[in-house]
Amino acid sequence: MSSIPTALWLSVSPALHRFNRPLISKISQQHGLALWEYEQTPDEPITLDVALVLLHDYCKQLDHPVHLIGHGLSGWLGMIYAQRYPERVNSLTLLSVGANLGIDWQSHYYAMLKSLPCDRHTILTQIVYSLFGRQCPFKTELLIYILEQDLLSSPSPNTLIKQLSVTPEVISVPLFVLGSRDDMVVSSYQLNARKPWLKSGDVLWECQQGRHFFHYMKPQEVSEKVALFWESVSVESKRDNSSLLSRCQKF
């Protein structure tokens, strides 16, 4: 792996980062992948604005654009950044980010909390089954604890009072959108509803199964898809630079 980062993994949900590690390990074997993390403190407002500023401060220190990659809310942050600072982004890879950017596992949790006559633990148990399938009691309790930590530390703008609905925009950088057909959070419908915002060269891909954290369940398959996309972006960039140089020489 190169010591100079060519790609940046975004993580604004520290409690969920363990589910990113298998894919990060696979990608890092072939690419210079750096990890950028943000952990919200209890005193900060529930917003991505602070994370966006800190991310830009980091990217300004790099002397080259990078590939951004993120899952869920972290991918949403990457999309905002790519919209505002496309000159600093080679491409954007989104994992489990659908047509409604505001949908995450927490939006489902709060919707269930409002509509079902169940306590918090019962609802989180159902969320665990939806996200990971049926688990043994010990693992179920461990996953409930992880989700509770994410509720406390994630800057997700969804709350019990309001679940956001946010429409994406077309971005100028190459875009790769990945999801799983059995994801209960970002459904296949939600994922494919992004197609009107895809431009020529953008890619949308679904794996057969893996649920919301499909990149944790299928790191080898996902890493191969990401590597192919980044390679295609690099080839296209070299082709464009060569064409520009040729035109300049003719002039």
C-alpha positions in Angstrom: 0.0 0.0 0.0 1.3 3.5 -0.9 2.0 5.8 2.0 0.4 8.7 0.0 -3.4 8.4 0.2 -5.2 8.2 -3.1 -8.5 7.4 -1.4 -10.2 8.5 1.8 -12.6 6.4 3.8 -15.1 8.7 5.6 -16.4 7.7 9.0 -18.8 9.8 11.1 -20.3 6.9 13.0 -17.5 5.6 15.2 -19.7 3.0 16.9 -20.3 1.4 13.5 -16.8 1.6 12.2 -16.1 -2.1 13.0 -18.3 -3.0 10.1 -16.1 -1.1 7.7 -12.8 -2.8 8.7 -13.0 -5.9 6.5 -13.5 -3.8 3.3 -10.9 -1.3 4.4 -8.4 -4.1 4.9 -9.2 -5.5 1.4 -8.9 -2.1 -0.4 -5.8 -1.1 1.5 -3.9 -4.1 0.0 -3.9 -2.4 -3.4 -4.6 1.3 -2.8 -3.3 4.1 -0.6 -6.4 4.4 1.6 -6.5 6.8 4.5 -9.2 6.8 7.2 -10.9 10.1 8.2 -13.0 9.9 11.3 -15.3 12.4 13.1 -16.9 11.8 16.5 -19.5 14.2 17.6 -19.4 15.4 21.2 -22.6 15.8 23.3 -22.3 19.6 23.2 -22.3 19.9 19.4 -25.5 20.4 17.3 -26.8 17.4 15.4 -25.6 18.4 12.0 -22.9 17.5 9.4 -21.7 21.1 9.1 -18.9 20.7 11.6 -17.8 17.5 10.0 -17.8 19.1 6.6 -15.5 21.9 7.8 -13.1 19.5 9.4 -13.0 17.3 6.3 -12.2 20.3 4.1 -9.4 21.3 6.5 -7.9 17.8 6.0 -8.3 17.7 2.2 -6.7 21.1 1.8 -3.5 19.6 3.2 -3.4 17.1 0.4 -1.7 18.2 -2.9 -4.0 16.0 -5.0 -7.7 15.0 -5.3 -8.7 11.7 -3.8 -11.4 9.1 -4.1 -14.0 9.5 -1.4 -15.8 6.4 0.0 -18.4 6.2 2.8 -21.3 4.1 4.1 -24.7 5.5 5.0 -24.4 8.9 6.8 -20.7 9.0 6.0 -21.5 8.7 2.3 -24.0 11.5 2.6 -21.1 13.7 4.0 -19.0 12.7 1.0 -21.7 13.7 -1.4 -22.0 17.1 0.2 -18.3 17.6 0.0 -18.1 16.5 -3.6 -20.8 19.0 -4.5 -19.0 21.9 -2.9 -15.4 21.0 -3.6 -15.3 18.8 -6.8 -11.8 19.9 -7.6 -10.6 18.0 -4.6 -12.4 14.8 -5.4 -11.5 12.1 -8.0 -14.6 10.1 -7.5 -17.3 9.4 -4.9 -18.3 5.8 -3.8 -21.5 5.5 -1.8 -22.4 2.4 0.1 -26.1 2.1 1.2 -27.1 5.6 0.2 -30.4 5.8 -1.6 -32.4 8.4 -3.4 -33.5 9.9 -0.1 -30.2 10.9 1.5 -32.0 11.3 4.9 -32.8 7.6 5.2 -30.5 5.7 7.6 -31.0 3.0 10.2 -31.8 5.7 12.8 -34.7 7.1 10.7 -36.2 3.6 10.8 -35.6 3.3 14.5 -37.4 6.6 15.3 -40.3 5.8 13.0 -40.8 2.5 14.8 -40.5 4.2 18.2 -43.3 6.6 17.3 -45.6 4.1 15.7 -45.2 0.9 17.7 -46.3 0.2 21.3 -43.0 -1.2 22.2 -40.1 -0.2 24.4 -36.7 0.9 23.2 -35.0 -2.5 23.7 -37.7 -4.4 21.8 -37.4 -2.1 18.9 -33.6 -2.2 18.8 -33.9 -6.0 18.9 -36.1 -5.9 15.8 -33.7 -3.5 14.1 -30.8 -5.9 14.8 -32.8 -8.7 13.2 -33.4 -6.5 10.2 -29.8 -5.3 9.8 -28.0 -8.6 10.6 -30.6 -11.4 10.6 -31.4 -13.6 13.6 -28.6 -13.8 16.0 -27.9 -15.7 19.2 -28.9 -13.8 22.4 -25.4 -12.8 23.3 -24.6 -11.4 19.8 -28.0 -9.7 19.7 -27.3 -7.9 23.0 -23.8 -6.9 21.7 -25.3 -5.4 18.5 -28.0 -3.6 20.5 -25.2 -2.0 22.5 -23.4 -0.9 19.4 -26.6 0.6 18.0 -27.2 2.5 21.2 -23.7 3.9 21.1 -24.4 5.1 17.5 -27.5 6.8 18.7 -25.4 8.8 21.1 -22.3 9.5 19.0 -23.6 9.8 15.4 -24.4 13.2 13.9 -27.5 11.8 12.1 -30.0 14.6 11.8 -32.9 12.2 12.3 -34.7 12.5 15.6 -37.8 11.3 17.3 -39.4 14.6 16.4 -38.4 14.6 12.7 -37.1 12.2 10.1 -35.5 14.1 7.2 -36.3 13.7 3.5 -33.4 14.9 1.3 -33.2 14.7 -2.5 -29.7 14.2 -4.0 -28.2 16.3 -6.7 -26.2 15.5 -9.8 -22.5 15.9 -8.9 -19.7 16.5 -11.4 -17.3 13.9 -10.2 -17.6 10.2 -11.2 -20.1 8.4 -8.9 -20.4 4.7 -7.8 -23.5 3.7 -5.9 -23.6 0.3 -4.2 -26.2 -1.5 -2.2 -27.8 -4.8 -1.4 -31.1 -6.2 -2.6 -32.1 -7.4 0.9 -31.2 -4.1 2.7 -34.2 -3.1 4.8 -32.8 0.5 5.3 -31.9 1.5 1.8 -34.2 -0.8 -0.2 -33.6 -1.9 -3.8 -36.3 0.6 -4.8 -34.6 3.4 -2.9 -31.3 2.6 -4.5 -32.6 2.4 -8.0 -34.5 5.6 -7.5 -31.1 7.4 -7.7 -30.9 6.7 -11.5 -32.3 10.1 -12.5 -29.4 11.7 -10.8 -26.7 9.5 -12.5 -24.8 11.0 -15.4 -22.9 9.2 -18.1 -20.1 7.1 -16.6 -21.7 6.8 -13.2 -22.3 3.2 -12.0 -25.1 1.7 -9.8 -24.5 -1.9 -8.5 -26.4 -4.2 -6.2 -25.2 -7.4 -4.6 -27.6 -10.2 -4.1 -27.5 -10.2 -0.3 -25.7 -8.8 2.6 -28.3 -6.4 4.1 -27.4 -2.9 5.2 -23.8 -3.7 6.0 -23.3 -5.8 2.9 -19.7 -4.5 2.6 -19.0 -6.2 5.9 -20.6 -9.4 4.8 -19.1 -9.4 1.3 -15.8 -7.5 1.5 -14.0 -9.4 -1.3 -16.8 -8.9 -3.8 -17.3 -5.2 -2.9 -13.5 -4.4 -2.9 -13.2 -5.9 -6.4 -16.1 -3.7 -7.7 -14.6 -0.6 -6.1 -11.1 -1.3 -7.5 -12.5 -1.7 -11.0 -14.4 1.6 -10.7 -11.4 3.5 -9.4 -9.3 2.0 -12.2 -11.8 3.1 -14.8 -11.8 6.6 -13.4 -8.0 6.7 -13.5 -8.0 5.5 -17.2 -10.6 8.0 -18.2 -8.7 10.8 -16.4 -5.4 9.9 -18.2 -7.3 9.8 -21.6 -8.7 13.3 -21.0 -5.3 14.6 -20.0 -3.7 13.1 -23.1 -6.4 14.6 -25.3 -6.0 18.0 -23.7 -2.2 17.8 -24.2 -2.7 16.8 -27.8 -5.0 19.8 -28.5 -2.5 22.1 -26.8 0.3 20.9 -29.0 -1.7 21.3 -32.1 -2.6 24.8 -31.1 
